[in-house]
Amino acid sequence: MAQPQSAAPLSALLLDEAEFGSDALLRAHPCVSTGFPALDRLLGGGLSPGLTVLGASPGLGKSTLALNIAQHAAAHGSPVRYYSYEMPPKRLGMKLITRENFLRGGSPLFSVKDLFDADTLRGWTDGWEAYRQARRQVAERLDRLYIIDCDAGGKAYTAEDIRADFFRFMEEQGGTGGMPLLIVDYLQILPLEDGVRVSDARQAVDHNVRKMTALSKAFGGVAVLLISSLGRSSYKIPVQIDSFKESGSIEFSADTLLGIQFSACQGQDGSPNREWNMIQEKDKNPREMDLVVLKQRYGETGRVPFLYYAAYDCFTEAGDRPPVSPLPRPEEAPPAQAAVPSQTAAPLSQPPAAEQAEAAEEIPLVEEFVRPRTQGLEKACMNNTMIAHSLRGGGGVPGEEQSCRVIPAKGISTRYTISAELSCGDCDVADAVYSLFLTEKYFSPENSFSLRRLLTLLTGDSRQTLTARRRDALLASLDRLQGATLSIRCGEELEARGMDRKYEKAGFDQPRSFLRLAQHNGRYYFPSVQLAEVLPLYAYATMTGQVISFPTALLSARPGPGKKPLSSTAEAIAIRHFLIYRLEVVRNRKSPQEQHKMRTIALGRDSQLFRLLRIRREDYSSADWSRRCRRVAGLVADALEAFRQAGYIQGYVFHEESSVTVSGAVADPWTLDYEP
């Protein structure tokens, strides 16, 4: 039995200059900055010495956030040891390259999936230069980030293996650099040492938490970030202290507890929001998240709003948009590092010899067109609010207040006033501009977009010719959109949706430009990163979860092998947008009665489609009216046949020229394989 240490009176300890003197306090290790200013302020400067546990349900970005923090810490002088049980170093490196390219406004943007897809890579041209620049930028700043593949060699690292490896690492560091950071990803799959016997998973977690707590006290204090999963019962509710899976001693041993959750799951007053939809929140780009500080032994609790760009493995604090230039290097470069003792660990900036040889052999550029893959498809968006549908159909008188029934079951209406009349084509252009806003590239003159880029999004086809007529039409639409002002009085609707407190400062009731753009050398860019200032109607749609997204390639799907491409007139494009909107409503409705009702699409004089296209019977003679109806029916038939060929729908039946019924299931458009 170990002998108890002799104890000195507290008065003697308080007078010990080595422990409590001013010089000792000034020499104390600083916190490890996370790279997120608001989070650092709440944490009192960053991650402190001790055990911090970060938890979230699957797919919410636990590893991504930890890697973002590790990247910032290593770039600013802290030695970082990242013990990974789920992903090998190469994949984590790819995540950092993807994030770097996104932050620096690289063109094109690419995801980790793209980097592991040979078909996508063979189709790259300028993409290789963006990739090389991002890889070089990451490598230049990460001499102090080490990734350890804990499953390499056939035997997974235990907590004791981590302790021994980290002790060797710190001895070789010789005390240079800032506060060390140790990250373990993740707790529930951390194995036990040989000979340790436990009766259940809770005891295993308790054992490893105690090991990590002891390690955080070594070397005068180490910041340990331990990633944890949550219990299934906590997936759809606000994260709480007892949410951590096999929690056991987690809430008692951890100095700091952090949880990631969707912002929509909790109101500003802390009460759960029972009407939020996880699928809708995951479909957002970016996702609106909260990082919740559930416990902080020496500080406050609270929430920090974040935006999560899942496709690009990047977190940013809400209100901040990624810069378009590379991140600055730290003022003082860290000293050269000693060799790492473990064979499975190396600085991320210096890959093993085999990977260096592989990286040195650049993949040749391929010019021929390669069939696109789903993960590389471009997203188009459509405003699905009642206000947007009213504007498309020319409803109301400019300058007069209009009323839209937005939640019929509760008898709730939202009022709006617009200063000018917009056409269906104008609204399609606004949809395309919103889609461009979501790409996070066009917030500076250097990364502006052209009318040709706008045409590609409208038609889904990059091979369309920007004729003088089309140029004039696009310019006229942009002028009308920028000249119109819009105000929306939606307080009753937002209150019914449980959003009145969260969005009370949105200021939709004040007249704002329907669209704001800035110009530079004949191209366009967004003068603000706030959606409500650039496209207020789309900020309103995003808040209420009423945006439909689909691949732009769906707009240019061919009617069949050997047949002509779909018409690219403004009317034909509007018809395809309308059909996609109706089909997506069918696909997302859960009520069989609603699905049956929505499957038949009217094509007559009083139909929604004719109202959107502004086709009125009184404007035509009898013969011209018949020809006009046949033309619309022909464009609808072409579009539906293209959708059938693509696998989006199974079939359709025309009832003369008055209506058409869609038969069979409607497929998820993102799962289809599109022909070029």
RAMORA-V205263 format. One line per field, one symbol per residue. burial: # if it has 9 or more other ideal C-beta (glycine too) atoms within 8 Angstrom, else .. A space follows every 50 residues. Layout:
# RAMORA-V205263
burial: ???
This chain:
# RAMORA-V205263
burial: ............#..#...##..#......####.#..##.###.##### ######...#################.########...#.########## ######..####.##.#.######..##.##.###.###.########## ......###..##.######.##...############.#.#........ .#################..##########...#..#####.######## #.###############.....#..#.#.##..#############..#. ...#######.######....#.#..#..#...#..#..#....#####. #...##.............#.######.################...... .#.####....########..#################.######.#### #.#########..#.....##.###.##.###.#######.######.## ..#..#.#...#######.#..####....##############..##.# #########......#.#...################.#....##..### ###...########..........#..###.##.############.##. .#.#....#####..##.#..#.#..
